[in-house]
Amino acid sequence: MLTLPEVCDLLGLRWWRAYRLARAGAWDGRVELVHGRNTWVFPRPAVLRWLKQQIARSVRTERPEQQNHDAVQERRRVAAT
């Protein structure tokens, strides 16, 4: 189980952004009593799964630009020959 500050450290997020994601249900979290205080805790696999999805999403958005760039380069190469 990870606390919200641990999630921030792991994912490199600011506290407020992580809090908003937690409230939006990005991770399967719950509030537990930790050291006498109510604390958000999240299962590590849920957080890592979310991180993997974010990485995959960013790769998918970058890929079309690279393919477009490759197509332009190929057209220039063919036109030059």
C-alpha positions as CSV (number, residue, x, y, z in Angstrom):
1,M,0.0,0.0,0.0
2,L,1.2,3.5,-0.9
3,T,0.2,6.7,0.8
4,L,-0.5,9.8,-1.2
5,P,3.0,11.4,-0.6
6,E,4.6,8.1,-1.7
7,V,2.5,8.2,-4.9
8,C,3.7,11.7,-5.5
9,D,7.3,10.7,-5.1
10,L,6.9,7.6,-7.3
11,L,5.1,9.3,-10.1
12,G,6.7,12.7,-9.8
13,L,3.4,14.5,-9.3
14,R,2.7,17.5,-7.2
15,W,0.5,16.8,-4.1
16,W,-2.5,18.7,-5.5
17,R,-2.4,16.9,-8.8
18,A,-2.2,13.5,-7.1
19,Y,-5.0,14.4,-4.8
20,R,-7.3,15.4,-7.7
21,L,-6.4,12.1,-9.5
22,A,-7.2,10.1,-6.4
23,R,-10.5,11.9,-5.9
24,A,-11.4,11.3,-9.6
25,G,-10.8,7.6,-9.1
26,A,-7.6,7.1,-11.0
27,W,-6.4,4.6,-8.5
28,D,-8.4,2.2,-6.3
29,G,-7.8,4.0,-3.0
30,R,-9.3,4.2,0.4
31,V,-8.9,6.1,3.6
32,E,-7.3,4.2,6.4
33,L,-6.0,5.2,9.9
34,V,-2.2,5.4,9.6
35,H,-0.3,6.6,12.7
36,G,-3.5,8.0,14.2
37,R,-4.4,10.0,11.1
38,N,-6.8,9.3,8.3
39,T,-4.7,8.8,5.2
40,W,-5.4,7.9,1.6
41,V,-3.7,4.6,0.7
42,F,-3.5,2.9,-2.7
43,P,-2.5,-0.6,-3.8
44,R,0.9,-0.4,-5.5
45,P,-0.3,-2.5,-8.6
46,A,-3.2,0.0,-9.2
47,V,-0.8,3.0,-9.2
48,L,1.8,1.2,-11.5
49,R,-1.0,0.1,-13.9
50,W,-2.1,3.8,-14.1
51,L,1.5,4.9,-14.8
52,K,1.9,2.2,-17.5
53,Q,-1.3,3.5,-19.2
54,Q,-0.1,7.1,-19.1
55,I,3.2,6.1,-20.7
56,A,1.4,4.1,-23.3
57,R,-0.9,7.0,-24.0
58,S,2.0,9.4,-24.5
59,V,3.8,7.0,-26.8
60,R,0.7,6.6,-28.9
61,T,0.3,10.4,-29.3
62,E,4.0,10.8,-30.3
63,R,4.0,7.9,-32.8
64,P,1.8,9.5,-35.6
65,E,4.1,12.6,-35.7
66,Q,7.1,10.3,-36.2
67,Q,5.4,8.3,-38.9
68,N,4.3,11.6,-40.6
69,H,7.9,12.8,-40.4
70,D,9.2,9.5,-41.9
71,A,6.7,9.8,-44.7
72,V,7.9,13.3,-45.5
73,Q,11.5,12.3,-45.4
74,E,10.8,9.3,-47.8
75,R,9.0,11.6,-50.3
76,R,12.0,14.0,-50.2
77,R,14.4,11.1,-50.8
78,V,12.3,9.8,-53.7
79,A,12.0,13.2,-55.3
80,A,15.7,13.8,-55.0
81,T,16.6,10.7,-56.9
